[in-house]
Each structure stands twice: as structure tokens, then as C-alpha cells.
Amino acid sequence: MSRRVIVVAITIALSLTLCMQAFAQGAEHKGTVIVPSSSIEKPGDAGKRAHTNIRMFVPTAGFQHAQPLAGGPPFSGYFYETPASIGCVYKLTKAVAGCNPNTVTVNPTGGSKAIAIVDAYDDPNAASDLAAFSTQFGLPAATFQVVYASGTKPPGDSGWELEESLDIEWAHAMAPSAKIYLVEAASNSFTDLFTAVQTASSLVSAAGGGEVSMSWGGGEFSGENSYDSYFTTSGVVYFASTGDGPGTIYPSVSPDIVAAGGTTLRRNPTTGAFISEAAWVDGGGGLSPYEARPSYQSVISSKVGSARGVPDMSAIADPNTGVWVYDSRNGGWYIVGGTSVSSPLLAGIVNRAGSFATSSNSELTTIYNNIAVTTDFKDTTVGMCGPYMGYSAAKGWDFCTGVGSPKSYVGK
């Protein structure tokens, strides 16, 4: 199981209760990172069940309340990310000095066809939470539909509910004109999740193409490549999170998936001005022991050898510099990180880019062909990650951030 520098709890609500008892009131920027039980891989899970990749940063000031921050962002003194600030940082909107989340207001626009989010269990408030998120940040109302992959409404799960809120809200934030499907699997078993992937693939294909985002995963296992065929529907590009700990997870290592890694966005703690982007220390990455190097990675064969290397590209994932998510079932507004953020966010950016590749392989070929184009990707060269912090961000592709983070819609 991956090393976790966090507080583990049975549910999000219990986690918050425990931490409220443990922390005194203090400055607003202080707090703790919480990992819900849904994000913990348990013994025996590999090859059978998936986990989420979410972490929450809860400011010390938030512990004065019985629930997460109420009223909605922006909050004075907090500089966590909004759709407009992410659009500014990644040059998806007109440049504004500092990209301060509390002052920048221009959101990304556009997007078309469909993005399908695949998650386990049910989030009964998904539609209303997405509407509240959109209203809060001035986004257009989403064209949104929940689909039960098994044909029957699944049970709820507090950790997966937060995951679902995150996924649909940030896919919509990056591509507000795309139709968003939330495809709910009956459970977090790979059997049920891959059934949901099939449903999602059919929905996106019927919409004329688009993306499927999977923010979950699990430890790699022998025979995993037999499942790669689930990610080959024509006209669909698949994204998956690389995980929130050292090493690699499936399905992000599949050669038919765009592996979404994680970064940290550094801001001036006084002014909120954006400083720079670095590798996230807990972002997953490395070499797959079971998947062979795909042809599009021949350009980095000197780094990966004969194995599939991940991530492919990255975006914000550090919960200490996280994004705002609204989840009414768990109390309100959260600051959320983990590579669960980067997968739907990148899927939305690629959707808005409008290239609509015929497959993940085609999309990845474009990405690796543009690896050195400075107007397409921001090459992250600072930071470290991996087992024993043995990987370093470096010029070009690396095991912490892949080709880097988005820089405009070009080259994607």
C-alpha cells in the first residue's frame, strides 16, 4: 500500500470530527490534509477493487464550524483555485497578472459533444450540487445526466460522493458547453466499474465523440492488460488519475489512456499572486511492470526503456493548493486535491481544445509529438516524487509530471 502522510478515517464526516478535536483555532492558512477511507487501498484490493484519489485540505478556521466552509468562495484570506483562476494559470483565458482566485472572474468557455465521468456508488445530490457550483462561479448551467450502469440506482458512499461532485464540477468548469454524463457503477469493484466504462463509452460515442474520465484506480496486477480493450471505443479519449502516492496504478498505465499526474500551484501567501508550478510530491508515476511501452512513447525510450511510463501530462493535484468543490451531502464547500482533480480537469481542457481525436492513442501521439513545444505545454522542472522521492521533475518528460501541464488549448 502506498505511503500516506495523512489522517485516515472511516468517513469524511468522522474525519472532520476527529480533526476538529485535534486542532485549535489559528491563522486561516493553517490546516490539515484528510484522506477519506474511499481513497485508501486495502490489502487484497489489487485487481479487484478501485479507490478514489481525493484529499481534502481543511483550514484550521474551518474547525470552528460543524460543517465545511459555508457561504461559498471566495473567502477573504483564502487563495484556493476557482474555474477562473485555473483558466488564467493555464492560459485558457485572457492573461491577468497574478491570476488571483479572489479577483479574476473570466471563466473558460466552450466545449462540445460529451464528457462522461465514471464513478462508483450514487451521489443523490449530484445535479443540484453541480448547479450550485455553477451559480457560485458564474458558469452556465450544465447539460447533465446521471446514468446507472447496472440499470438500478446504486447505494451511496460519502467518499465517492465527494469524488463525483469534484469530477462533474471540474469537467464542466473546463468545458461548460459539453454535455456531462455521470455514469454510476454499482460498486467500486473493477467488474462494476468496467461495466460503467462500457456504458460511458457508448454514451460519448453516440454524442459524436468526446472524453471519459476515471479518477479512480488500484495497484497494478498481473493480467491487467486484458482489460485494456475497455478503453478502445472509436471516437473516445480516456483519462485516468495516476494516484496519490509513490508508484503506479491501473488503469492509468493502460496504453489506451491519458495518464493524469499531479502538480502544485505556488501562490504568494499574502497577495494570492501565482508564483509558479511544481511537481506534487505525492503524485503517482513510474514504470508499469506489466504494460509495454506504446509506440507514442518511443520519443522517450531512453527514459522508460521497454515499459509504459506515466504520467502523460499533469495538472493541479496538491490539496494544499487545491480547488473548490461543493458537496452538500458532506456539508458544503471543500478544498480538494489529489490526482482525482487532474483527470476531469484535463479531460475538460482537451474537450474544449476541440480536436476530438479518434482514440486515446491518437490523442497521446499528438501530445508526445508536441512534447517540446513551449506554447503547448508548461514544462515543469521543479520538484520531486516517487518511491523514496527518487524521481525529479526535469526538462522534457519525467516521471513526476509527464510532458508538463497545459498551456493554452493548442497541441492537444
C-alpha positions as CSV (number, residue, x, y, z in Angstrom):
1,M,0.0,0.0,0.0
2,S,1.3,3.5,-0.8
3,R,2.8,5.6,1.9
4,R,0.2,8.1,3.3
5,V,1.2,11.2,5.2
6,I,-2.4,11.9,6.3
7,V,-5.2,11.3,8.7
8,V,-7.3,8.3,7.8
9,A,-11.0,8.0,8.8
10,I,-13.9,5.7,8.1
11,T,-16.0,8.5,6.5
12,I,-15.5,12.2,5.6
13,A,-17.8,13.3,8.4
14,L,-15.9,11.2,11.0
15,S,-12.6,12.5,9.7
16,L,-13.7,16.1,10.2
17,T,-15.0,15.3,13.7
18,L,-11.7,13.8,14.8
19,C,-9.7,16.7,13.3
20,M,-11.9,19.3,14.9
21,Q,-10.9,17.8,18.3
22,A,-7.3,17.8,17.4
23,F,-6.7,21.3,16.1
24,A,-7.0,24.7,17.9
25,Q,-8.1,27.9,16.3
26,G,-5.4,29.6,14.4
27,A,-4.5,31.5,11.3
28,E,-6.6,30.9,8.2
29,H,-3.9,29.4,6.1
30,K,-3.2,26.6,8.6
31,G,-5.0,23.3,8.5
32,T,-4.7,19.6,7.8
33,V,-5.0,17.2,4.9
34,I,-7.6,14.5,5.2
35,V,-7.9,11.3,3.1
36,P,-11.3,9.6,3.2
37,S,-11.4,5.8,3.5
38,S,-12.5,5.6,-0.1
39,S,-9.0,6.7,-1.1
40,I,-7.2,4.0,0.9
41,E,-6.2,0.8,-0.9
42,K,-6.8,-2.1,1.4
43,P,-5.0,-5.5,1.4
44,G,-6.4,-7.7,-1.3
45,D,-7.8,-4.9,-3.4
46,A,-5.3,-5.1,-6.2
47,G,-7.1,-6.4,-9.3
48,K,-10.4,-6.5,-7.6
49,R,-11.5,-3.0,-6.3
50,A,-10.6,0.6,-7.1
51,H,-10.1,3.5,-4.8
52,T,-10.7,7.3,-5.2
53,N,-7.7,9.7,-5.4
54,I,-9.0,12.6,-3.3
55,R,-7.6,14.5,-0.4
56,M,-9.2,17.5,1.3
57,F,-7.4,20.4,2.9
58,V,-9.4,21.8,5.8
59,P,-8.3,25.2,7.2
60,T,-7.9,25.5,10.9
61,A,-10.6,28.2,10.9
62,G,-13.0,25.7,9.3
63,F,-12.8,23.6,12.5
64,Q,-14.8,26.3,14.3
65,H,-17.8,25.1,12.5
66,A,-19.8,21.9,12.5
67,Q,-19.5,21.6,8.7
68,P,-17.2,22.7,5.9
69,L,-16.9,26.4,5.0
70,A,-20.3,27.9,4.4
71,G,-21.5,30.7,2.2
72,G,-19.3,29.9,-0.8
73,P,-16.0,31.1,-2.1
74,P,-14.2,33.4,-2.5
75,F,-13.4,33.8,1.2
76,S,-11.1,36.6,2.4
77,G,-7.7,35.3,3.1
78,Y,-8.1,32.1,1.1
79,F,-6.4,31.7,-2.3
80,Y,-7.7,28.3,-3.4
81,E,-8.5,27.6,-7.0
82,T,-11.6,28.6,-8.9
83,P,-12.5,27.9,-12.6
84,A,-11.4,31.4,-13.5
85,S,-8.1,31.2,-11.7
86,I,-7.3,27.8,-13.3
87,G,-8.2,29.2,-16.7
88,C,-5.8,32.1,-16.0
89,V,-2.9,29.9,-14.8
90,Y,-3.2,27.5,-17.8
91,K,-3.7,30.4,-20.3
92,L,-7.1,29.2,-21.3
93,T,-8.5,32.7,-20.8
94,K,-7.0,36.2,-21.2
95,A,-3.9,36.7,-19.1
96,V,-4.4,38.6,-15.8
97,A,-1.4,39.4,-13.6
98,G,-1.3,37.1,-10.6
99,C,-4.4,35.1,-11.5
100,N,-5.7,35.8,-8.0
101,P,-8.6,33.4,-7.3
102,N,-10.5,36.2,-5.4
103,T,-10.3,38.7,-8.2
104,V,-10.1,37.0,-11.5
105,T,-13.6,36.3,-12.9
106,V,-13.2,35.2,-16.6
107,N,-14.1,31.6,-16.8
108,P,-13.2,29.1,-19.6
109,T,-15.9,28.8,-22.2
110,G,-16.8,26.4,-24.9
111,G,-16.6,22.7,-25.2
112,S,-18.9,20.4,-27.1
113,K,-20.1,16.8,-27.6
114,A,-19.7,14.9,-24.3
115,I,-17.6,14.1,-21.3
116,A,-18.6,11.0,-19.3
117,I,-17.5,10.7,-15.7
118,V,-17.3,7.1,-14.4
119,D,-17.6,6.7,-10.6
120,A,-18.8,4.1,-8.1
121,Y,-22.0,4.3,-6.0
122,D,-24.6,7.1,-6.0
123,D,-24.4,10.8,-5.4
124,P,-28.1,11.7,-5.0
125,N,-27.4,15.4,-4.9
126,A,-25.1,15.4,-8.0
127,A,-27.3,17.6,-10.2
128,S,-28.2,20.2,-7.5
129,D,-24.6,20.4,-6.4
130,L,-23.4,20.9,-9.9
131,A,-26.0,23.7,-10.3
132,A,-24.9,25.3,-7.0
133,F,-21.2,25.2,-8.1
134,S,-22.1,26.7,-11.5
135,T,-24.1,29.5,-9.9
136,Q,-21.4,30.3,-7.4
137,F,-18.7,30.8,-10.1
138,G,-20.8,32.3,-12.8
139,L,-20.7,29.3,-15.1
140,P,-23.6,28.4,-17.5
141,A,-26.0,25.8,-16.4
142,A,-24.7,22.3,-17.3
143,T,-26.4,19.9,-19.7
144,F,-26.2,17.0,-17.3
145,Q,-27.5,13.5,-16.9
146,V,-26.9,10.7,-14.3
147,V,-26.9,7.1,-15.7
148,Y,-27.0,4.0,-13.6
149,A,-24.7,1.5,-15.4
150,S,-26.5,-1.5,-13.9
151,G,-29.9,-0.1,-14.6
152,T,-30.5,0.2,-10.8
153,K,-29.6,3.1,-8.5
154,P,-26.5,2.2,-6.5
155,P,-26.1,2.7,-2.8
156,G,-24.4,5.9,-1.6
157,D,-20.9,6.3,-0.2
158,S,-19.6,9.5,1.3
159,G,-16.1,9.3,-0.1
160,W,-17.3,8.6,-3.6
161,E,-20.0,11.3,-3.3
162,L,-17.3,13.9,-2.9
163,E,-15.4,12.3,-5.8
164,E,-18.4,12.6,-8.0
165,S,-19.0,16.2,-7.1
166,L,-15.4,17.0,-7.8
167,D,-15.4,15.2,-11.2
168,I,-18.6,16.6,-12.7
169,E,-18.0,20.2,-11.4
170,W,-14.5,20.5,-12.8
171,A,-15.1,18.8,-16.1
172,H,-18.0,21.3,-16.5
173,A,-15.8,24.2,-15.4
174,M,-13.2,23.5,-18.1
175,A,-15.8,22.7,-20.9
176,P,-19.0,24.3,-19.8
177,S,-20.8,23.7,-23.2
178,A,-20.1,20.0,-23.3
179,K,-22.8,17.6,-22.1
180,I,-21.7,15.9,-18.8
181,Y,-22.7,12.3,-18.1
182,L,-22.2,10.9,-14.6
183,V,-22.2,7.1,-15.1
184,E,-22.5,5.4,-11.7
185,A,-21.2,1.9,-11.2
186,A,-23.0,-0.4,-8.8
187,S,-19.8,-0.7,-6.6
188,N,-16.1,0.0,-6.7
189,S,-15.3,-3.5,-8.0
190,F,-13.4,-3.5,-11.3
191,T,-16.1,-5.6,-12.7
192,D,-18.8,-3.0,-12.0
193,L,-16.5,-0.1,-12.9
194,F,-15.6,-1.5,-16.3
195,T,-19.3,-2.2,-17.0
196,A,-19.8,1.5,-16.3
197,V,-16.9,2.4,-18.6
198,Q,-18.7,0.5,-21.4
199,T,-21.8,2.4,-20.8
200,A,-19.9,5.7,-20.7
201,S,-18.1,4.8,-23.9
202,S,-21.4,4.2,-25.7
203,L,-22.9,7.5,-24.5
204,V,-19.9,9.5,-25.6
205,S,-19.7,7.7,-29.0
206,A,-23.4,8.4,-29.6
207,A,-22.8,12.1,-28.8
208,G,-20.3,12.2,-31.7
209,G,-17.2,11.7,-29.6
210,G,-15.5,13.2,-26.5
211,E,-13.8,12.0,-23.3
212,V,-14.3,9.5,-20.5
213,S,-12.7,10.4,-17.2
214,M,-11.8,7.9,-14.4
215,S,-10.4,9.4,-11.3
216,W,-10.1,6.0,-9.6
217,G,-7.6,3.2,-9.8
218,G,-5.8,0.4,-7.9
219,G,-2.5,-1.3,-7.5
220,E,-1.2,-2.9,-10.7
221,F,-1.7,-6.7,-11.1
222,S,-0.7,-9.5,-13.4
223,G,-3.2,-9.8,-16.3
224,E,-4.3,-6.2,-16.1
225,N,-3.6,-5.7,-19.8
226,S,-6.5,-8.0,-20.6
227,Y,-8.8,-5.1,-19.6
228,D,-7.2,-2.6,-21.9
229,S,-9.8,-3.3,-24.6
230,Y,-12.3,-1.4,-22.5
231,F,-10.6,1.8,-23.5
232,T,-10.6,1.5,-27.3
233,T,-14.1,2.7,-28.4
234,S,-13.6,4.7,-31.5
235,G,-14.0,8.5,-31.1
236,V,-13.5,8.3,-27.3
237,V,-10.4,9.6,-25.4
238,Y,-9.9,8.1,-22.0
239,F,-8.3,9.8,-19.0
240,A,-7.4,8.3,-15.6
241,S,-5.6,9.5,-12.5
242,T,-2.1,8.2,-11.7
243,G,-2.7,8.1,-8.0
244,D,-1.7,9.9,-4.8
245,G,1.3,8.0,-3.7
246,P,4.6,6.6,-5.0
247,G,4.4,4.2,-7.9
248,T,1.8,3.3,-10.5
249,I,-1.8,2.3,-10.5
250,Y,-4.2,0.7,-13.0
251,P,-6.0,1.8,-15.3
252,S,-3.8,4.9,-15.7
253,V,-0.9,2.8,-17.0
254,S,-3.0,1.4,-19.9
255,P,-1.5,2.4,-23.2
256,D,-5.1,3.4,-24.2
257,I,-5.4,6.0,-21.5
258,V,-4.1,9.5,-21.0
259,A,-2.5,9.2,-17.6
260,A,-3.2,12.4,-15.5
261,G,-0.5,13.3,-13.0
262,G,-0.3,16.0,-10.3
263,T,1.3,19.4,-9.7
264,T,1.4,22.1,-7.0
265,L,0.4,25.6,-7.8
266,R,2.5,28.0,-5.7
267,R,1.0,31.4,-4.6
268,N,2.2,34.3,-2.6
269,P,0.6,33.7,0.8
270,T,-0.1,37.4,1.3
271,T,-1.3,38.6,-2.1
272,G,-2.5,35.4,-3.6
273,A,-0.5,36.0,-6.8
274,F,0.5,32.9,-8.8
275,I,4.3,32.2,-8.5
276,S,5.0,29.0,-10.3
277,E,4.0,25.4,-10.8
278,A,6.0,22.4,-9.4
279,A,5.7,18.6,-9.3
280,W,3.4,17.4,-6.5
281,V,5.4,15.4,-4.1
282,D,2.7,12.7,-3.7
283,G,1.8,12.4,-7.4
284,G,1.8,8.9,-8.8
285,G,4.2,8.0,-11.6
286,G,6.8,5.5,-12.8
287,L,7.1,2.4,-14.9
288,S,4.5,-0.3,-15.3
289,P,5.7,-3.8,-14.6
290,Y,3.0,-5.3,-16.9
291,E,2.3,-2.8,-19.7
292,A,4.8,-2.5,-22.6
293,R,6.0,0.9,-24.0
294,P,3.5,2.1,-26.6
295,S,4.7,3.5,-29.9
296,Y,3.9,7.1,-29.0
297,Q,6.5,6.9,-26.2
298,S,9.3,5.9,-28.5
299,V,10.4,9.5,-28.3
300,I,11.2,9.0,-24.5
301,S,12.5,5.4,-24.8
302,S,15.8,6.5,-23.2
303,K,13.8,7.2,-20.0
304,V,11.3,4.4,-20.0
305,G,13.0,1.6,-21.8
306,S,10.6,-1.1,-22.9
307,A,7.9,-0.3,-20.3
308,R,4.9,2.1,-20.3
309,G,5.8,5.2,-18.3
310,V,3.3,7.6,-16.6
311,P,2.1,10.2,-16.3
312,D,1.5,11.6,-19.7
313,M,0.6,15.2,-18.6
314,S,-0.4,16.8,-15.3
315,A,-2.4,19.5,-13.7
316,I,-3.1,20.8,-10.2
317,A,-3.5,18.0,-7.6
318,D,-1.9,19.2,-4.3
319,P,-4.6,19.6,-1.7
320,N,-2.6,22.3,0.0
321,T,-3.2,24.4,-3.2
322,G,-6.5,22.7,-4.1
323,V,-9.7,23.6,-5.9
324,W,-13.1,24.5,-4.5
325,V,-15.7,21.7,-4.7
326,Y,-19.3,21.8,-3.5
327,D,-20.8,18.6,-1.9
328,S,-24.0,19.2,0.0
329,R,-24.2,15.6,1.2
330,N,-20.9,16.1,3.1
331,G,-21.7,19.6,4.4
332,G,-20.8,22.2,1.8
333,W,-17.6,23.7,0.4
334,Y,-14.4,21.7,0.4
335,I,-10.8,22.4,-0.8
336,V,-10.0,19.3,-2.7
337,G,-6.8,17.9,-4.2
338,G,-5.4,14.6,-5.4
339,T,-5.0,13.4,-8.9
340,S,-8.7,13.0,-8.9
341,V,-8.7,16.7,-9.8
342,S,-6.3,16.4,-12.7
343,S,-8.2,13.7,-14.7
344,P,-11.6,15.5,-15.2
345,L,-9.8,18.9,-15.4
346,L,-7.6,17.7,-18.3
347,A,-10.5,15.9,-19.9
348,G,-12.4,19.2,-20.0
349,I,-9.4,21.1,-21.4
350,V,-8.9,18.6,-24.2
351,N,-12.7,18.6,-24.9
352,R,-12.6,22.4,-25.2
353,A,-9.5,22.2,-27.4
354,G,-11.8,20.7,-30.0
355,S,-9.5,18.2,-31.8
356,F,-11.7,15.2,-30.8
357,A,-9.1,12.6,-31.6
358,T,-10.4,9.2,-32.8
359,S,-8.7,7.4,-29.9
360,S,-6.6,7.8,-26.8
361,N,-3.6,6.5,-28.9
362,S,-4.2,9.3,-31.4
363,E,-4.5,11.9,-28.7
364,L,-1.3,10.7,-27.0
365,T,0.5,10.7,-30.3
366,T,-0.3,14.4,-30.6
367,I,0.8,15.1,-27.1
368,Y,4.1,13.4,-27.4
369,N,4.7,14.9,-30.9
370,N,4.4,18.3,-29.2
371,I,6.4,17.5,-26.1
372,A,9.0,20.2,-26.8
373,V,6.6,22.9,-28.0
374,T,6.7,25.6,-25.3
375,T,3.4,27.2,-26.4
376,D,1.6,23.9,-25.9
377,F,2.8,22.7,-22.6
378,K,4.4,24.2,-19.5
379,D,7.5,22.1,-18.8
380,T,7.6,21.6,-15.0
381,T,11.2,21.3,-14.0
382,V,11.0,21.8,-10.2
383,G,10.0,19.2,-7.6
384,M,10.3,15.5,-6.8
385,C,8.1,12.5,-6.3
386,G,8.1,8.7,-6.4
387,P,9.5,5.9,-4.2
388,Y,12.0,7.5,-1.7
389,M,11.5,10.8,-3.6
390,G,13.7,9.2,-6.2
391,Y,12.2,10.9,-9.2
392,S,12.8,14.6,-10.1
393,A,10.9,16.9,-12.4
394,A,13.2,17.7,-15.3
395,K,13.4,19.3,-18.7
396,G,11.2,17.3,-21.1
397,W,9.2,14.3,-20.0
398,D,9.7,13.0,-16.4
399,F,8.1,10.5,-14.0
400,C,6.5,13.3,-11.9
401,T,4.6,15.4,-14.4
402,G,5.0,13.7,-17.8
403,V,5.2,16.4,-20.6
404,G,4.1,19.0,-18.1
405,S,0.9,20.9,-17.6
406,P,-1.5,22.6,-20.2
407,K,-0.5,25.9,-21.7
408,S,-3.4,27.0,-23.9
409,Y,-5.6,24.7,-25.9
410,V,-3.0,24.2,-28.7
411,G,-1.3,20.9,-29.3
412,K,-4.0,18.8,-27.5
